[in-house]
Amino acid sequence: MFLRITFVRNVGFYHKGGFLMKRIVTILFTIVTIILSGCHHEIKHQYDVADLKGFLEEPVTIAWNNDHKNGLQNFQANVQVYRMNNRMDTGASLSETYRLAISTMHNKIVSRIDFNADQDTPAHTVISDGKDIIMINPATEEITCRISVDNMQSPLNRLLAGQSGLSKINLSQVREEAKRLSLDIKEEITDKNKNLIVDIPSALIQQTGTNTITRSRITFDITNEVILETEVVMVREDKTVVSSKVTPLYEMFDEMPIKVGTVTVIDTKAPDLIEGIESDTPIYKSYDDIPTISEEEFKKLQGEDSIQQNPDITFGNPADLSSVETIYELYQDIEINSAPESLFRIIEK
């Protein structure tokens, strides 16, 4: 029997320090993902729900509360979030769960995320309408925090005005709005899909802080009328390039595509190698590269107190801060048109 000298963690890297602020950042990211993302069983992309079944304890279920003719008016699901970083993890692991609800109110998309209590934070709820984000105490419905994030006039929000991306998209509306905003629009035929691609010029994107968004693209599947992928490329002040791609996952329900999750890939490329790393530092490209020793030798070294566990090993060159993070958001127990308006009305106060 052989054992790896260095123990590699197979857990998420969602650190708990400053947890509340990090959760707010996570919420912001999740809400943006909802707005950006949103098959016919012929929808083709690099991911498929079947590929992710191993993450799910139970099959995805979809319950539609009334006649489909009324369309998808609101949506609820239990969400499981799995994360993996290619520099730190040997596999994706569960990082958090929450209850998601989305509704169309007054031609605006309102989203609600309910977090259960854990060892770091009490139970809390976050609601956003694209203009404000509020945090409330779910027991009292008291608003405990409000953040203004008014981006209703951003090109992307205007492009998808009133559309949740949870099922079919009105592509005629998208085309008209893209022309009105003078966005770059083209059609592309691949071996998998006939796509409509809309590029938002960086000059039209509201830049904040010291980061610059250099590319913003959304791709639609014309045949099935769904969002196929969104992509954003950002350059940080230190020249680090961060590319984020969000791919929605769909399953059919009575010939209607319903979104059942997303796969987000965040590719971070550092501009330079950091200094101060010793030249003889071992580099392991993967778990399989880590040297092995026998169980007998391991026990001997343990007894001599000359071997230690290293839970924070970094795969690849430690002087290179580049990484690829993959986030899987998977929906379960989906309910359509069963959410009461009372879940969302507090945002109007």
C-alpha positions, 0 to 999 in steps of 0.5 A: 500500500502506498500513500501520498507524502502530501495530503491534498484537500478535496474540499471547496475553497470558500473561506469563512473569514469576513463571511458576511461581506463575501456572501454579499459578493457571492450574492451579487455574482449569483444575481448577475448570473441569473440575469445573464443566463437565464431544450429542445433536447437538441440544444448543443453545448459543451455541458449537459445535465447528464454529465452533472448527475453525479452531483445530485442526490435526487433527480431534477424534478419540475412541477408546473402549477397551471396552464402553460399558455400563461407562460413562466411567470415565476420560478422556485428551486433549491440550489446546490453550488459546487466549486473547484479550483484547478490550482487547489482542488482534486474535485468539485465539492459542495460549497453552499445551498440556498432557496432561489425564487424569481418573478416578473413584476412590473416588467422587471425581474425580481430575484430572492435568495434564502440562506439557512443559518450556519455556524458563521451567519444567521438565516437571511434573505436577499432580494434584488430587482436590478436597481436595489439589493436588500437583505432582510431577516426572514423571521421578521421581514425587517430590512437590515441592509440596502445596496443601490446597484442601479444598472437597469439602463445597462445595455445588457439589461435593456437587451433582456428587459423583462426576460428571466432567461429561465426558458425561451427568449423573445429573440425579436425583442433582442434584435430590435433592442440591439439595433436600437443600442447600436450593438454588434450583432451577427449570426453564426452557424456551427456544427451544433447550433445556429447562433445569434451573437451580440457583442456589447462594445466596451465604450457602452459598458459602465466601468467601475473601480480600477477594473476594465471590462474589455469584452461582453458577449451573449450568444443565443441559440436561434433554433431553440430560442434560449441563451447559450452562453455569456462571456465577460472579459475584465482586465484588472489594474495589475493587468490580470485578465479574468474571463468568465463564461456562463453556460445555462443548462436546460431540461425539457418539460412538455416540449418547453426548455427549462433552466436547471442550472449553470456552469461558470468558468472563471479563467484568471491569467496573471501577467507575470510570475511573482518573485521570491519563490525558491528555485528548488520548490517542487512543482506538482501539475496534478495529484498524480505527480505527488510522490508516494511512500509506503505505509511503513515509511509513513508511520516511521516518519510520523513517529519521528515527527518529520512529516506534516500534512499540507492542506494548502498545496498549489498545483502548478508553478507556485510563482504563477497566480493564474487559475481556473475556477469552475462553479456548478449551480444545480437546481432541484425541486423546481416549481413554476408559477407557484410562488406568491407575490408576497415573497417579493413585494418587500423590495418595493418598500 
